[in-house]
């Protein structure tokens, strides 16, 4: 009997891959046509790792008709979310199976496989009624696709928030920004410190918060005085006002400082 497209729960039972979990399992089927038993087992372990990290509301909203397949994709593509198929690069399966120990996020190859799975699951979640994050005006404001007063209330088509971007791919489209940042939201304990407004947004949307690291109580700032330490720490509670200096590269008085 072929294992092709058997539900995950059936494969898990046949392979004794995982124990019963009180939380609802990811509603994915596995295309096992070209997988051996060890590869199916590894796929189930990857799904379990993702399930352990996803918010319950996200799991419950996923379409149960999606099939996960390990496909030959272009070298620069780790995954793709089509209508009913979640494609992951076959190379990622090899990296996932070669991981050492249980520290998934510390193993680059294992983390790449887990990140790709979460990223594509984010696209599936975004498409259903419970999701829709990439079209939420609040997320678009935070992401950098803001309303332009010079475009009659339309949003800008270019995202210029590039200086501190952890992954330039997030700037290519709102849907990719959403998926990339959900990767970091779930896998980076310091995301709440790096992007607190987005962390609050996702936590509020899901009614759930992943494990986070303690954030520093001070903020770094650059000191331009010669002979002094270039980077200092500032206690935000000491800030009582912020003044803006509008200047450009010209000879006007306000620009010649």
N, C-alpha and C positions, 0 to 999 in steps of 0.2 A: 504494500500500500504506500502511495506517495505521501510525503509530508507536506506537499505544496499547499501553501495558504491555509494551514490549520490554525485555529485560534490559539493564542498564546497559552491560555489555561490548559488546553488539551495537550500541547507539547510539554508544558511543565509537569503535568501529571504523568505522562509517559516516560519522561526522562528523570523524574524525581528531582527536578531542578531547584525548586524553591518551596518554602514552607507556606502555610496558609497565612495571609495577611488580612488584618481587619479592614484596611483601607481598600477601596475599589481598585482593581488592577487596571493598568493602562489598556484601553480597549483596542488593541492592535492585533492584527493577524500577521504571521510571518510567512513570507514566501521562501520555503525551504527546498525548492527544486534542486538547487545546486549546492546545498549545504550538507556537510556531514554532521554526525551527532555532536562532535565537539564544537562545531561552529554554531549549531542551534543552541547548545548549552550556553555558549558565550553571548549569543544574542539575547537570551532570556536574562542573563546576568546584567547586561547593559540596560535592558528595559526595567529591571528591578532597581538599578541604581538611579535611573531617571525618575521612576515613580516615587522613590524615597525623597526626592528633592522638589517635586512639583507641588504647588498648592492644591488642596483637595478640590477647590472650585474649578481649577483648570482641568484636572483629570475627569471630573464629572461632565464637563462640557464637550469633551472630544468625541468626534464622530466614530462610532464603533465599526464602521465599514472600511477603515483605512488599513492598507497592507504595507508592511515594512519589507523592503527588499534591499539586498546588497548588490549594487550595480556597478558596471564599469563607467565611471564618469570622467570628464576631463580633469587633468591634474590639479587645476586650481579650484575645482568645485568639490566641496565635501558633501553636499546634499542638495536635494530638490524636493519640493512639496507640490505634486501634481494634484489632480482632482481627488483621487482615491488611493494614491500610492506615495508613500514616503520613501524616497530613494536616498541611500547612503553609499558613499564610495566604498568599494570592496577593500581598498587599501586600509581604511579605518578599522575594518574588522580584524585584519592582521595585527595592527598596532594594539587594539584592545585585548586581543588574546595573548599578546606578548607582555602585558603589564606585570609588574612585580609587586606582590603584596596587595593590600587593600587601600593604599593611599592613592585613590584615583586622580584627584586634582593635582597631585604632585608629579604624576607621570605624564609628560607632554603628549605621548601618543594616546594614552587612555583618556586624557582630558579632551583631546581633539574629537574622539568618537562621541563622548558624552555631550560635548558642546554642540556638535553637529546634530545629534538627535534632538536635543532641547530646542535648538534653533528652528528646525523644521516643524517640530510640534507647536512652536509658537506661531508659525504661519497658519497651521490648521486651526489653532485656537482663535486667531485673529479673524478668521473668515466666518466664524459662526456668530450667532446673535449674542452670546454671552461675552464674546471678545470685542472685536471692532476697535481695538486700541489704536491702530495706526490712523484712524479717522477721527479720533477724539480731539477736539480743539485744544484741550488742556495739554495733552501729550505733544501736539504739534507746536504749541507755544514753548514748552520746555525743551523740545528737540532742536528748534531753530528754524522751523518753517512758520514764521510768524506773519501776522497780517501786516501788509504794507499800506501805509496811508497814501502812497502814490499810485496804488493799483486798485483804487476804488473798493477797498476792503478785501481784496483777494490776497491769498497767501503767497509769499515769495516761492519761486521754484528752485532757488539755490540755497543750500544750507551752508552758511559760512562759519559755523561753530567747529572749526577744525583744529584750533590750537591745542586743545587738551583731549582730543579724541583718542580713545584706546584702540580704535579700529576704524580706519577711514571708510570701510564698507558701510558703516552705519549712516553715512551722509548721502548715500546714493539714492535712498527713497525712504519715506516714512515707515513702510512695512519692514524694511531691513533695519532701520533704527530701532524699532520695537523689538525685533527678534534678537539683535545683537545685545541690547540692554537687558533683555530678560535673561540671556545667557549669564551676564555679569551679576544680575540681581540674585540669581540662584546659586552661582558657583564662586563668587568673590565675596568673602566675609567683610571686606573693606569697602564694598560698593556704597554702603550707607554713608561712609566718610567721604568718598570721592565724588559722589553725585547724590547728595542728601535729598534734593527736591524730587528727583526721579525715584529714589528709593521710597519716599513717602507716597508718591503717586501709585506705584505698583502695589505697595503694602495696603493702601486704601482700596484699590480696585479688587484685590483678592481677599481682603479681610484676613490677612495672614502675613507673617513676616518670617523670612528664613533666618538661620543663625547669622549673627553679625559680630564683628570685632568692636571693641571699645574705641571710639574716635578720640583723637587728641582734643584737648580743651583750648588749644591755641591755634592760630592761623599763621602761616609763613608770609613774610612780605620782604620785598627787596629794598635795601638801603643803598642809595647812590653816593653816599659820602665817601670820598677817597680816604683810604687808610682805615676804614671801619669794616667790621664783618659784613659781607654782602647780604646775608640772609638772617633775618631776625624773626622772632615769634611775637605775635600780638594776641592779647586776650580780648576777644570780641566784646566782652562786657564793658571794656574801657572806651569803646567807640561811641561817641555821642553825636557825631555829625559826619557827613561825607560831602565834600565839595568836588565838583566836576570842573575841569579845565578843558574847554573846547579849543583845540588847536589843530592846524594842518601844516603841511609843508609849504608855507608862503611867508611873505614879509610883513604880514599884519601883526600888530602889537601882541595879541594874545598867542601868536605862534612863534614868537622869537625868544621864548624862555629856553 
